[in-house]
Amino acid sequence: MLKSIGSTWGLTLVTIAVTYVLMPFTLRVLGHDGYGTWLLIGSLTGYLNLLMLGVPMASVRQFAASVGRDDPRELNAAIASCTGLFLVMGAVALLSGLALYAFFTSVYPLPGALARDARGAFLLVVVQLSTGFVMQVPYGLLAAKHEFVRRNAISSVAILARLALTLLLLPVVPDLLALAAIQFAAALVEFLASCWLIFRRFPEIRLDLSLFDRGMVRTIFAFSAFVLLLNVAAQLTFQSDAAVIGRFIGIDQIPYYGIGNSLVVNLMQFVLAIAGVVMPMAARFSATGEIPEVREIFLKWSKVAMSITLLAGVFLIVAGPDFVAWWIGPSFREPTGRVLRILMWSSLVFLPARGVALPVLMGMGRPKWPAITFLVAGVVNLLLSIALARPLGLEGVALGTALPNVASAVVIVVMACRALDLPLGEYVRHVVLRPLVGSLPAFAILWWIARQVNLATLPALALSGAAMLVVFGAAWAGFVYRGDPHFAAMVRERWPGAARS
C-alpha cells in the first residue's frame, strides 16, 4: 500500500514541479488575457468529462474483479464492453463539444486575434477530450493489475515531455492553438506507451469488440451512476470558478484566482493518492465483514491526510502570498494571496474527508448519500460564487467555494463514523486535535519569521520552510505520532529490524 501511494505521490511531485515552471512561463508568453482565456477553455471543456458517466472508476472495479477471479476471458469481455462504451461516449462528447463551442463564442466576447486563436484551441481541446474517453481503458487496466509504479512512471515521462515541448515551441509559436496541440501530443504519447506496456506484460489481454457484453455494461452503470454525481460535484466545485469570474468579473482576473486555486488542487492530489488505495482496501475488508480493519484504515489514513494538509496548509496560509509574489510576480501577491488563504483554511477540513472518509464509504458500498451530499455542495458552491462575485470580487468566489466544502466535509465524516460504529469524539481526538495542536508551534515560528523578514525571495522561503519542517518533525515525533498504535504497526511492517531494536 505504501509503495503504491508513494509512487502516486512521486507523480504528484512531478506534476507540481512542472506546473510551477509552466504556469509563470505560459502567463508571460501568452499574457493575462491569453492565459485567462486558456483557463476559461479548460473550465468549460472540463464539463465534457462528465459524459464519461462515472464509467472510468466503475471499469477499474470491473477489471479488478476479473483479475481477482483470474478469468482472462471475462477480463477481455470487460475490456471490450468498456471500450465500446467509451467510443460511444467519446462521439457524444465530440458533438456536445461543438454545442459548447457555440456557447463559448457567443457568451465570452474576445478581441479579434485572440478570438480566432481561442476558437481553434477550443476545438482542438474538444477533440482531445473526446478521444481521451477511450484512453481511459489502459489506465484502468494498469490500476486493476496493481501496476501503479509503471503507470505513474509513464505519466511522469509524458508530463516531462509536455514541459519540454512547451518550453521549446511556445516561444516560437506563442498562441493557444500551439499550447493545445502540445497537450494533445503528450496525452497521445502517454496512451500509446500504456498500451505497449499492457500488451508486453500481459499477453493474455486482447481487444476484441465482439466480446461486448450488455449484462456487464448494466453492472458497470449500476455503480457508475453515483460516481457520476461525485464527478459533477467536483466539476462544479473546482472547475466552474473560472467561468463565473470570466462572466461576472472579467477574463483578465481569472489568472489571479486560478493560480491560488492551483496550489490547493496540487495539495489535493497528494490526498487523493491515499483515496485511490483506501477505497479498494475498504471494499475488500467490508466484503468479508472485517469492519474493525476498515475502521483502522479510516483512522490511520485520516490522520495522515490531516497531517499532510496541515504541513502544507501552515506554509501556504502564512507564506503563500509571498511565495506567489516570488513565483509569479509582485502584482499577484495580494489578490492571489487572499484567494489562497480562504481556500486553504477550508481545505484543512475538506481534504481529509475527501481523501479518506469518502473513499471508505464508497468502498463499503454506501455511495448514495455521500454523492448526493457533494452534489448539493457543488450546486450551492456555484450559486454562492455567482451571488458573491460582483459584491466581493475574487474573494467572494473563493468564499462561495470554501463554505459548502466545509459543510459537506463535516457531513461526510459523520456518515463515515456512523457506518463504522465509531464515536465522533474518538475521530476528533485522534485525527483532528493532536495534529492540530502539533501544528501550532510550526505556525508560530513561521508567523514570527514572516514578521521579521521579507519572504518573497527564494532564500527566505527556503530557510523559513526548512525551519517550519524541523519544528513540524519534532512535533510529529514527540507528540502527534508518539504512542500512535497505527504508526507503530506501520513502522514494524516496513522496517522489522528497526522495530526490534
C-alpha positions as CSV (number, residue, x, y, z in Angstrom):
1,M,0.0,0.0,0.0
2,L,2.8,2.4,0.9
3,K,4.6,1.6,-2.4
4,S,1.5,2.4,-4.5
5,I,0.7,5.6,-2.6
6,G,4.4,6.6,-2.7
7,S,4.6,6.2,-6.5
8,T,1.5,8.3,-6.9
9,W,3.0,10.9,-4.6
10,G,6.0,10.9,-6.9
11,L,3.9,11.5,-9.9
12,T,2.2,14.3,-8.0
13,L,5.5,15.9,-7.2
14,V,6.5,15.8,-10.9
15,T,3.1,17.4,-11.8
16,I,3.5,20.1,-9.2
17,A,7.1,20.9,-10.3
18,V,6.1,21.1,-13.9
19,T,3.1,23.3,-13.0
20,Y,5.4,25.7,-11.1
21,V,7.6,26.0,-14.1
22,L,4.9,26.2,-16.8
23,M,2.4,28.5,-15.1
24,P,4.5,31.7,-14.9
25,F,6.2,30.8,-18.2
26,T,2.8,30.4,-20.0
27,L,1.4,33.5,-18.4
28,R,4.4,35.5,-19.5
29,V,4.3,34.2,-23.1
30,L,0.5,34.5,-23.6
31,G,-0.2,37.5,-21.4
32,H,-3.1,37.9,-18.9
33,D,-5.9,37.8,-21.5
34,G,-4.4,34.8,-23.4
35,Y,-3.7,32.8,-20.2
36,G,-7.0,33.7,-18.7
37,T,-8.7,32.5,-21.9
38,W,-6.8,29.2,-21.7
39,L,-8.0,28.7,-18.2
40,L,-11.6,29.5,-19.3
41,I,-11.3,27.0,-22.1
42,G,-10.2,24.3,-19.6
43,S,-13.0,25.2,-17.3
44,L,-15.7,25.0,-19.9
45,T,-14.5,21.9,-21.8
46,G,-13.9,20.1,-18.5
47,Y,-17.7,19.6,-18.3
48,L,-17.4,17.2,-21.2
49,N,-15.6,14.7,-18.9
50,L,-18.9,14.3,-17.1
51,L,-20.2,12.4,-20.2
52,M,-17.9,9.5,-19.0
53,L,-20.8,9.0,-16.6
54,G,-18.5,7.6,-13.9
55,V,-17.5,4.7,-16.0
56,P,-13.7,5.0,-15.5
57,M,-13.9,4.2,-11.8
58,A,-16.5,1.6,-12.4
59,S,-14.4,0.0,-15.1
60,V,-11.4,-0.3,-12.7
61,R,-13.7,-2.1,-10.3
62,Q,-14.9,-4.4,-13.0
63,F,-11.3,-5.1,-14.3
64,A,-10.1,-5.7,-10.8
65,A,-12.9,-8.2,-10.1
66,S,-12.0,-10.1,-13.3
67,V,-8.3,-10.1,-12.4
68,G,-9.1,-11.3,-8.9
69,R,-11.0,-14.3,-10.4
70,D,-8.1,-15.0,-12.7
71,D,-10.5,-15.2,-15.7
72,P,-8.8,-13.8,-18.9
73,R,-12.0,-14.2,-21.0
74,E,-14.1,-12.2,-18.5
75,L,-11.3,-9.6,-18.4
76,N,-11.3,-9.3,-22.2
77,A,-15.1,-9.1,-22.2
78,A,-14.8,-6.2,-19.7
79,I,-12.2,-4.5,-21.9
80,A,-14.4,-4.9,-25.0
81,S,-17.5,-3.6,-23.1
82,C,-15.7,-0.6,-21.6
83,T,-14.0,0.2,-24.9
84,G,-17.4,0.1,-26.7
85,L,-18.9,2.4,-24.1
86,F,-16.1,4.9,-24.3
87,L,-16.2,5.0,-28.1
88,V,-19.9,5.9,-28.0
89,M,-19.4,8.4,-25.1
90,G,-16.5,10.0,-27.0
91,A,-18.7,10.5,-30.0
92,V,-21.4,12.1,-27.8
93,A,-18.7,14.3,-26.2
94,L,-17.5,15.5,-29.6
95,L,-21.0,16.6,-30.6
96,S,-21.6,18.2,-27.2
97,G,-18.3,20.0,-27.5
98,L,-19.4,21.6,-30.8
99,A,-22.5,22.9,-29.0
100,L,-20.3,24.1,-26.1
101,Y,-18.2,25.9,-28.8
102,A,-21.2,27.9,-29.9
103,F,-21.9,28.8,-26.2
104,F,-18.2,29.9,-25.8
105,T,-18.1,32.1,-28.9
106,S,-21.4,33.8,-28.1
107,V,-21.2,34.4,-24.3
108,Y,-17.5,35.3,-24.0
109,P,-16.6,38.1,-26.5
110,L,-12.8,38.3,-27.2
111,P,-10.7,40.7,-29.3
112,G,-10.1,39.7,-33.0
113,A,-6.8,37.9,-33.0
114,L,-7.3,36.3,-29.6
115,A,-10.8,35.2,-30.6
116,R,-9.5,33.4,-33.7
117,D,-6.8,31.7,-31.8
118,A,-9.1,30.7,-28.9
119,R,-11.7,29.2,-31.3
120,G,-9.1,26.9,-32.8
121,A,-7.7,25.9,-29.4
122,F,-11.2,25.3,-28.1
123,L,-12.0,22.9,-30.9
124,L,-8.7,21.0,-30.6
125,V,-9.2,20.6,-26.8
126,V,-12.7,19.2,-27.6
127,V,-11.1,16.7,-29.9
128,Q,-8.5,15.7,-27.3
129,L,-11.1,15.2,-24.6
130,S,-13.3,13.2,-26.9
131,T,-10.5,10.8,-27.9
132,G,-9.4,10.8,-24.2
133,F,-12.5,8.7,-23.3
134,V,-11.2,5.5,-24.9
135,M,-7.7,6.3,-23.5
136,Q,-9.1,5.5,-20.0
137,V,-9.1,1.8,-20.8
138,P,-5.3,1.1,-20.5
139,Y,-5.1,3.3,-17.4
140,G,-7.9,1.3,-15.7
141,L,-6.2,-2.0,-16.7
142,L,-2.9,-0.9,-15.2
143,A,-4.7,0.1,-11.9
144,A,-6.5,-3.3,-11.8
145,K,-3.2,-5.1,-12.3
146,H,-1.7,-3.0,-9.5
147,E,0.9,-1.6,-11.9
148,F,0.9,1.7,-10.2
149,V,4.7,2.2,-10.3
150,R,5.0,1.7,-14.0
151,R,1.8,3.6,-14.8
152,N,3.0,6.6,-12.8
153,A,6.4,6.4,-14.5
154,I,4.8,6.6,-17.9
155,S,2.6,9.5,-16.8
156,S,5.7,11.3,-15.4
157,V,7.6,10.9,-18.7
158,A,4.5,12.3,-20.6
159,I,4.4,15.3,-18.3
160,L,8.1,16.0,-18.7
161,A,7.7,15.7,-22.5
162,R,4.9,18.3,-22.3
163,L,7.2,20.5,-20.3
164,A,10.0,20.3,-22.9
165,L,7.7,20.8,-25.8
166,T,6.1,23.9,-24.2
167,L,9.4,25.5,-23.3
168,L,10.8,24.9,-26.8
169,L,7.8,25.6,-29.0
170,L,5.6,28.1,-27.3
171,P,8.1,31.0,-27.5
172,V,8.3,30.3,-31.2
173,V,4.6,29.9,-31.8
174,P,3.0,31.9,-28.9
175,D,-0.6,31.1,-29.2
176,L,-3.3,29.0,-27.6
177,L,-3.6,26.6,-30.6
178,A,0.1,25.6,-30.1
179,L,-0.5,25.0,-26.4
180,A,-3.5,22.8,-27.2
181,A,-1.5,20.8,-29.8
182,I,1.3,20.2,-27.3
183,Q,-1.1,19.0,-24.7
184,F,-2.8,16.6,-27.2
185,A,0.6,15.2,-28.3
186,A,1.7,14.5,-24.7
187,A,-1.7,12.7,-24.0
188,L,-1.3,10.6,-27.1
189,V,2.3,9.5,-26.2
190,E,1.1,8.5,-22.7
191,F,-1.8,6.5,-24.2
192,L,0.4,4.6,-26.7
193,A,3.1,3.9,-24.1
194,S,0.5,2.5,-21.7
195,C,-0.9,0.2,-24.4
196,W,2.6,-1.0,-25.3
197,L,3.2,-1.8,-21.6
198,I,0.0,-3.8,-21.3
199,F,0.4,-5.9,-24.3
200,R,4.1,-6.6,-23.4
201,R,3.5,-7.6,-19.8
202,F,0.1,-9.3,-20.2
203,P,-0.1,-11.3,-23.4
204,E,-3.5,-12.8,-22.4
205,I,-5.1,-9.4,-22.8
206,R,-6.5,-8.6,-26.2
207,L,-9.1,-6.2,-27.6
208,D,-12.0,-8.0,-29.3
209,L,-15.1,-5.9,-29.6
210,S,-17.2,-9.0,-30.4
211,L,-16.9,-9.8,-26.7
212,F,-19.0,-6.8,-25.8
213,D,-21.4,-7.9,-23.0
214,R,-24.6,-5.9,-22.3
215,G,-25.1,-7.6,-19.0
216,M,-21.6,-6.4,-17.9
217,V,-22.5,-2.9,-19.1
218,R,-25.5,-2.9,-16.8
219,T,-23.3,-3.9,-13.9
220,I,-20.9,-1.1,-14.7
221,F,-23.6,1.5,-14.9
222,A,-25.2,0.4,-11.6
223,F,-22.1,1.6,-9.8
224,S,-21.1,4.4,-12.1
225,A,-24.3,6.4,-11.5
226,F,-23.2,7.6,-8.1
227,V,-19.6,8.2,-9.3
228,L,-21.2,10.5,-11.9
229,L,-22.8,12.5,-9.2
230,L,-19.4,12.9,-7.5
231,N,-17.8,13.9,-10.8
232,V,-20.5,16.6,-11.3
233,A,-19.9,17.8,-7.8
234,A,-16.1,18.0,-8.4
235,Q,-16.6,19.9,-11.6
236,L,-18.9,22.4,-10.0
237,T,-16.6,22.8,-7.1
238,F,-13.2,23.1,-8.7
239,Q,-13.7,23.9,-12.4
240,S,-16.7,26.3,-12.5
241,D,-15.0,29.3,-10.8
242,A,-13.1,30.4,-13.9
243,A,-16.4,30.5,-15.9
244,V,-18.0,32.6,-13.1
245,I,-15.1,35.0,-12.9
246,G,-14.9,35.4,-16.7
247,R,-18.7,36.1,-16.9
248,F,-19.2,38.3,-13.9
249,I,-15.8,39.9,-13.1
250,G,-13.5,39.7,-16.2
251,I,-11.4,37.3,-18.1
252,D,-8.2,39.2,-17.1
253,Q,-9.0,38.4,-13.4
254,I,-9.1,34.6,-14.0
255,P,-5.3,34.1,-13.6
256,Y,-5.3,35.7,-10.1
257,Y,-7.8,33.2,-8.9
258,G,-6.5,30.2,-11.0
259,I,-3.0,30.4,-9.6
260,G,-4.2,30.4,-6.0
261,N,-6.7,27.6,-6.7
262,S,-4.0,25.5,-8.4
263,L,-1.9,25.4,-5.2
264,V,-4.8,24.0,-3.3
265,V,-5.6,21.5,-6.1
266,N,-2.0,20.3,-6.2
267,L,-2.2,19.6,-2.5
268,M,-5.4,17.8,-3.0
269,Q,-3.6,15.4,-5.4
270,F,-1.4,14.2,-2.6
271,V,-4.5,13.4,-0.5
272,L,-6.3,11.7,-3.4
273,A,-3.3,9.4,-3.8
274,I,-4.4,8.0,-0.5
275,A,-8.0,7.7,-1.7
276,G,-7.0,5.6,-4.7
277,V,-5.6,2.9,-2.5
278,V,-8.0,3.2,0.5
279,M,-11.2,2.6,-1.5
280,P,-10.3,-0.9,-2.8
281,M,-8.9,-2.0,0.6
282,A,-12.1,-0.8,2.3
283,A,-14.1,-2.7,-0.3
284,R,-12.1,-5.9,0.3
285,F,-12.4,-5.8,4.1
286,S,-16.0,-4.8,4.0
287,A,-16.9,-7.6,1.7
288,T,-15.6,-10.1,4.3
289,G,-17.2,-8.4,7.2
290,E,-13.9,-7.2,8.7
291,I,-15.2,-3.8,9.8
292,P,-12.6,-3.3,12.6
293,E,-9.9,-3.4,9.8
294,V,-11.8,-0.7,7.8
295,R,-12.1,1.4,11.0
296,E,-8.4,1.1,11.5
297,I,-7.7,2.2,7.9
298,F,-10.1,5.1,8.3
299,L,-8.4,6.4,11.5
300,K,-4.8,5.8,10.4
301,W,-5.1,7.4,6.9
302,S,-7.4,10.2,8.1
303,K,-4.7,11.3,10.5
304,V,-2.0,11.0,7.8
305,A,-4.2,13.1,5.4
306,M,-4.8,15.7,8.2
307,S,-1.0,15.9,8.9
308,I,-0.2,16.4,5.2
309,T,-2.8,19.0,4.8
310,L,-1.6,20.9,7.9
311,L,2.0,20.7,6.9
312,A,1.3,22.3,3.5
313,G,-1.5,24.5,4.8
314,V,0.5,26.2,7.5
315,F,3.1,27.2,4.9
316,L,0.5,28.4,2.3
317,I,-1.6,30.3,4.9
318,V,1.4,32.2,6.3
319,A,3.9,32.4,3.4
320,G,1.6,31.6,0.5
321,P,1.2,35.2,-0.7
322,D,5.0,35.8,-0.5
323,F,5.6,32.6,-2.4
324,V,3.2,33.7,-5.2
325,A,5.0,37.1,-5.3
326,W,8.3,35.3,-5.9
327,W,6.9,32.7,-8.2
328,I,4.6,34.7,-10.5
329,G,5.2,38.4,-9.7
330,P,4.6,41.0,-7.0
331,S,1.3,42.1,-8.6
332,F,-0.2,38.7,-7.7
333,R,0.7,38.8,-4.1
334,E,-2.4,40.5,-2.7
335,P,-5.3,39.2,-4.9
336,T,-4.0,35.7,-5.3
337,G,-2.9,35.6,-1.6
338,R,-6.3,36.4,-0.3
339,V,-7.9,33.8,-2.5
340,L,-5.3,31.2,-1.5
341,R,-5.8,31.8,2.3
342,I,-9.6,31.4,2.0
343,L,-9.4,28.2,0.1
344,M,-6.6,26.8,2.3
345,W,-8.4,27.4,5.5
346,S,-11.4,25.4,4.2
347,S,-9.2,22.7,2.9
348,L,-8.0,21.9,6.4
349,V,-11.5,20.4,6.9
350,F,-12.3,19.4,3.4
351,L,-9.3,17.4,2.2
352,P,-9.1,14.7,4.9
353,A,-12.8,14.0,4.4
354,R,-12.5,13.9,0.6
355,G,-9.3,11.8,0.7
356,V,-10.3,9.2,3.3
357,A,-13.9,9.4,4.6
358,L,-15.4,9.4,1.1
359,P,-13.4,6.5,-0.4
360,V,-14.1,4.4,2.8
361,L,-17.9,4.9,2.3
362,M,-17.6,4.2,-1.4
363,G,-15.6,1.0,-0.7
364,M,-18.2,-0.1,1.8
365,G,-20.8,0.1,-0.9
366,R,-22.5,3.2,0.5
367,P,-22.1,5.8,-2.3
368,K,-25.6,7.2,-2.4
369,W,-25.7,9.8,0.3
370,P,-22.1,10.9,0.1
371,A,-22.6,11.5,-3.7
372,I,-25.8,13.5,-3.0
373,T,-24.1,15.5,-0.3
374,F,-21.2,16.5,-2.5
375,L,-23.6,17.3,-5.4
376,V,-25.7,19.6,-3.2
377,A,-22.5,21.3,-2.1
378,G,-21.3,21.7,-5.7
379,V,-24.6,23.4,-6.7
380,V,-24.5,25.7,-3.6
381,N,-20.9,26.5,-4.5
382,L,-21.9,27.6,-7.9
383,L,-24.8,29.7,-6.8
384,L,-22.9,31.3,-3.9
385,S,-20.0,32.1,-6.2
386,I,-22.3,33.8,-8.7
387,A,-24.1,35.7,-5.9
388,L,-20.8,36.9,-4.2
389,A,-18.7,37.5,-7.4
390,R,-19.8,41.1,-8.0
391,P,-20.1,42.5,-4.5
392,L,-16.9,40.8,-3.1
393,G,-14.9,40.1,-6.3
394,L,-12.4,37.2,-6.3
395,E,-12.7,36.7,-2.5
396,G,-16.5,36.2,-2.9
397,V,-15.9,33.4,-5.4
398,A,-13.4,31.8,-3.0
399,L,-15.9,32.0,-0.2
400,G,-18.6,30.5,-2.4
401,T,-16.3,27.5,-2.8
402,A,-15.0,27.3,0.7
403,L,-18.2,27.4,2.8
404,P,-20.0,24.5,1.0
405,N,-16.8,22.4,1.1
406,V,-16.5,22.7,4.9
407,A,-20.2,21.9,5.4
408,S,-20.1,18.8,3.1
409,A,-16.9,17.5,4.7
410,V,-18.4,17.6,8.2
411,V,-21.4,15.7,6.9
412,I,-19.3,13.0,5.2
413,V,-17.1,12.5,8.3
414,V,-20.3,12.0,10.4
415,M,-21.6,9.5,7.8
416,A,-18.3,7.5,7.9
417,C,-18.2,7.4,11.7
418,R,-21.8,6.1,11.8
419,A,-21.1,3.5,9.1
420,L,-18.1,2.3,11.1
421,D,-19.8,2.5,14.5
422,L,-17.0,4.9,15.6
423,P,-17.8,7.6,18.1
424,L,-17.3,11.1,16.5
425,G,-15.4,12.2,19.6
426,E,-12.8,9.5,19.1
427,Y,-12.3,10.6,15.5
428,V,-11.9,14.3,16.6
429,R,-9.4,13.4,19.3
430,H,-7.3,11.1,17.1
431,V,-7.5,12.7,13.7
432,V,-8.1,16.4,14.4
433,L,-6.9,17.6,17.8
434,R,-3.4,16.0,18.1
435,P,-2.3,17.1,14.6
436,L,-3.9,20.5,15.0
437,V,-2.2,21.1,18.4
438,G,1.1,19.7,17.0
439,S,1.0,22.2,14.1
440,L,0.7,25.3,16.3
441,P,4.5,25.6,17.1
442,A,5.3,25.4,13.4
443,F,2.6,28.0,12.6
444,A,4.0,30.3,15.4
445,I,7.6,30.1,14.2
446,L,6.7,30.7,10.6
447,W,4.4,33.6,11.5
448,W,7.2,35.1,13.6
449,I,9.8,34.8,10.7
450,A,7.3,36.4,8.3
451,R,7.1,39.4,10.6
452,Q,10.9,39.8,10.7
453,V,11.9,39.4,7.1
454,N,10.6,39.7,3.6
455,L,9.7,36.2,2.5
456,A,9.3,37.0,-1.2
457,T,12.8,35.7,-2.1
458,L,14.0,32.2,-2.7
459,P,16.5,32.1,0.2
460,A,13.9,33.4,2.7
461,L,11.3,31.0,1.5
462,A,13.7,28.1,1.6
463,L,15.1,28.9,5.1
464,S,11.7,29.6,6.6
465,G,10.3,26.4,5.1
466,A,13.2,24.4,6.5
467,A,12.7,25.9,9.9
468,M,9.0,25.0,9.8
469,L,9.8,21.4,8.7
470,V,12.2,21.0,11.6
471,V,9.6,22.2,14.1
472,F,6.9,20.1,12.4
473,G,9.1,17.0,12.5
474,A,9.9,17.4,16.2
475,A,6.2,17.9,17.0
476,W,5.2,14.8,15.0
477,A,7.8,12.7,16.6
478,G,7.3,14.0,20.2
479,F,3.6,14.5,20.3
480,V,1.4,13.8,17.2
481,Y,2.6,10.3,16.5
482,R,4.1,9.4,19.8
483,G,2.4,6.2,21.1
484,D,0.3,6.0,18.0
485,P,-0.6,2.3,17.5
486,H,-1.2,2.6,13.8
487,F,2.1,4.4,13.2
488,A,4.0,1.8,15.3
489,A,2.4,-1.0,13.3
490,M,3.3,0.7,10.0
491,V,7.0,1.0,11.2
492,R,7.1,-2.6,12.2
493,E,5.7,-3.8,8.9
494,R,8.0,-1.6,6.8
495,W,11.2,-1.9,8.9
496,P,11.2,-5.0,11.0
497,G,14.8,-4.5,12.1
498,A,14.1,-1.0,13.4
499,A,11.1,-2.3,15.3
500,R,13.2,-5.0,17.1
501,S,15.9,-2.5,18.0
